[in-house]
Amino acid sequence: MTHIATCHCGATRLTIPRLPEKAIACTCTFCTKRGVLWGYFRPDEVVVEADSEDRVYEPSGVNRHHFCGRCGCSTWSQTPDWSAVEENDKEPVERISINLCLLDDTDVRDLPVELLDGRNSW
């Protein structure tokens, strides 16, 4: 079953094929201040529809955090999947992080939440 996530004003619409098994609450300063819960997907699993209000915050040159320039919602991110490096000694592949708080048809509180210690990990 597909799921739809939209920013508050509807300028950004994200379609995902399924719910993730868990939501990720990252403790890095960016994620904490934004108040997001992330779900991770391969890039080919996500359909992004965004108008000209799509904005990108790229503080490190590695992570691209998208947000709506009209309503301000943090919508999705393009980030390397560092777990592949740690677990398999491979180069990181890109993954898409969806702000699960934007899901229109799902109460994100129903998902188990895993804490990611981003504040002390990077």
C-alpha positions as CSV (number, residue, x, y, z in Angstrom):
1,M,0.0,0.0,0.0
2,T,1.4,3.4,-1.0
3,H,1.5,6.3,1.5
4,I,1.5,10.0,0.9
5,A,3.4,12.7,2.8
6,T,2.8,16.3,2.2
7,C,4.1,19.6,3.7
8,H,1.5,21.8,5.4
9,C,0.7,23.9,2.3
10,G,0.8,20.9,-0.1
11,A,3.6,22.3,-2.3
12,T,5.6,19.1,-1.7
13,R,4.2,15.6,-2.0
14,L,6.1,12.5,-1.4
15,T,4.9,9.0,-2.3
16,I,6.4,6.0,-0.6
17,P,5.6,2.3,-1.3
18,R,5.3,1.2,2.3
19,L,5.8,2.3,5.9
20,P,9.3,1.7,7.3
21,E,9.6,-0.9,10.1
22,K,10.6,1.9,12.5
23,A,11.0,5.7,12.7
24,I,14.4,7.2,13.4
25,A,14.8,10.0,15.9
26,C,18.3,11.5,15.3
27,T,19.8,13.5,18.2
28,C,22.1,15.6,16.0
29,T,21.5,19.4,16.5
30,F,19.8,19.8,13.1
31,C,17.3,17.0,13.5
32,T,16.6,17.8,17.1
33,K,15.9,21.5,16.3
34,R,13.6,20.5,13.3
35,G,11.7,17.9,15.4
36,V,11.5,15.2,12.7
37,L,11.2,11.5,12.7
38,W,12.9,9.9,9.7
39,G,12.0,6.9,7.5
40,Y,14.8,5.6,5.2
41,F,14.2,4.5,1.6
42,R,16.2,3.7,-1.6
43,P,16.0,6.6,-4.0
44,D,14.0,4.5,-6.5
45,E,11.3,3.9,-3.9
46,V,10.3,7.6,-3.5
47,V,8.4,9.8,-5.8
48,V,9.0,13.5,-5.0
49,E,6.6,16.1,-6.4
50,A,7.7,19.6,-5.4
51,D,7.1,23.0,-6.9
52,S,9.4,26.0,-7.1
53,E,9.2,26.5,-3.4
54,D,11.4,23.5,-2.7
55,R,14.5,24.7,-0.9
56,V,17.7,22.8,0.1
57,Y,19.9,23.3,3.2
58,E,23.3,21.7,2.6
59,P,25.5,22.5,5.6
60,S,28.2,19.9,5.1
61,G,28.2,19.3,1.3
62,V,27.2,15.7,2.1
63,N,23.6,15.9,3.3
64,R,20.9,17.7,1.3
65,H,18.0,18.6,3.5
66,H,14.9,19.7,1.6
67,F,12.2,21.9,3.0
68,C,9.2,23.9,1.7
69,G,10.0,27.6,1.3
70,R,6.3,28.5,1.6
71,C,5.3,26.7,4.8
72,G,8.7,25.8,6.2
73,C,8.1,22.1,6.7
74,S,11.2,19.9,6.7
75,T,10.2,17.3,4.0
76,W,13.0,15.0,2.9
77,S,16.8,14.5,2.8
78,Q,19.3,12.9,0.5
79,T,22.1,11.4,2.6
80,P,24.7,8.7,2.4
81,D,23.9,5.4,4.0
82,W,26.9,5.1,6.4
83,S,25.7,1.8,7.8
84,A,26.9,0.1,4.6
85,V,30.4,1.4,5.3
86,E,30.4,0.3,8.9
87,E,28.9,-3.1,8.3
88,N,30.4,-4.2,5.0
89,D,33.4,-1.9,4.3
90,K,31.6,-0.6,1.2
91,E,31.2,2.9,-0.2
92,P,28.1,4.6,1.0
93,V,25.1,4.6,-1.2
94,E,22.5,7.4,-1.3
95,R,19.3,7.0,0.6
96,I,16.3,9.2,0.9
97,S,15.0,10.1,4.4
98,I,11.4,11.1,4.6
99,N,10.0,13.2,7.4
100,L,7.4,10.7,8.7
101,C,5.6,13.4,10.6
102,L,4.2,14.5,7.2
103,L,2.3,11.3,6.5
104,D,-1.3,12.1,5.7
105,D,-2.9,8.7,6.4
106,T,-0.8,7.4,9.2
107,D,-0.3,8.2,12.9
108,V,3.5,8.1,13.1
109,R,3.2,7.4,16.8
110,D,2.1,3.8,15.9
111,L,5.7,3.1,14.6
112,P,8.5,2.0,17.0
113,V,11.1,4.8,17.3
114,E,14.8,4.1,17.4
115,L,17.2,6.7,18.7
116,L,20.2,7.5,16.6
117,D,23.0,9.2,18.5
118,G,23.8,11.7,15.8
119,R,25.0,14.3,18.3
120,N,28.0,12.2,19.3
121,S,28.5,10.1,16.1
122,W,29.6,12.8,13.7
